Amino acid sequence: MRLRKQKGLSQEKLARLSDVANNTIIKMESGENDNPTLETLRKVAKALDVSVDNLIN
């Protein structure tokens, strides 16, 4: 959530940019989905212009 907010993105905008369901973004940020697939992490990291490592740390 911190990275998304630093980039000035809403959850919906990040979902569109990463081609991931908005519900997935919401669940990842809330901790409801604490084990997203590597592919999902890659897409979100790419949309945020960060590495997967940076995203999960």
C-alpha positions as CSV (number, residue, x, y, z in Angstrom):
1,M,0.0,0.0,0.0
2,R,2.9,2.4,0.8
3,L,4.4,2.0,-2.7
4,R,1.0,2.4,-4.4
5,K,0.3,5.6,-2.4
6,Q,3.8,7.0,-3.1
7,K,3.1,6.6,-6.8
8,G,-0.3,8.4,-6.3
9,L,-2.3,5.4,-7.5
10,S,-5.7,4.2,-6.4
11,Q,-6.2,0.5,-5.9
12,E,-8.4,0.5,-9.1
13,K,-5.7,2.3,-11.1
14,L,-3.0,-0.2,-10.0
15,A,-5.3,-3.1,-10.8
16,R,-5.7,-1.7,-14.4
17,L,-2.0,-1.0,-14.8
18,S,-1.0,-4.4,-13.6
19,D,-3.8,-6.4,-15.3
20,V,-4.8,-7.9,-11.9
21,A,-8.3,-7.9,-10.5
22,N,-9.1,-5.0,-8.2
23,N,-10.3,-7.4,-5.6
24,T,-6.9,-9.1,-5.7
25,I,-5.2,-5.8,-5.0
26,I,-7.6,-5.1,-2.1
27,K,-7.0,-8.5,-0.6
28,M,-3.3,-8.3,-0.9
29,E,-3.2,-4.9,0.8
30,S,-5.6,-6.0,3.6
31,G,-3.6,-9.2,4.3
32,E,-6.6,-11.4,3.3
33,N,-4.4,-12.8,0.5
34,D,-1.0,-13.1,2.1
35,N,0.2,-15.6,-0.5
36,P,-0.3,-14.1,-4.0
37,T,1.1,-16.0,-7.0
38,L,4.5,-15.1,-8.3
39,E,2.9,-13.9,-11.6
40,T,0.6,-11.5,-9.7
41,L,3.6,-10.2,-7.8
42,R,5.5,-9.7,-11.0
43,K,2.6,-7.8,-12.6
44,V,2.1,-5.5,-9.6
45,A,5.8,-4.9,-9.2
46,K,6.1,-4.0,-12.9
47,A,3.1,-1.6,-12.7
48,L,4.8,0.1,-9.7
49,D,8.2,0.1,-11.4
50,V,9.9,-1.8,-8.5
51,S,11.4,-5.2,-8.1
52,V,9.4,-8.1,-6.6
53,D,11.8,-8.1,-3.7
54,N,11.1,-4.4,-3.1
55,L,7.3,-5.1,-3.3
56,I,7.4,-7.9,-0.6
57,N,9.8,-6.2,1.8
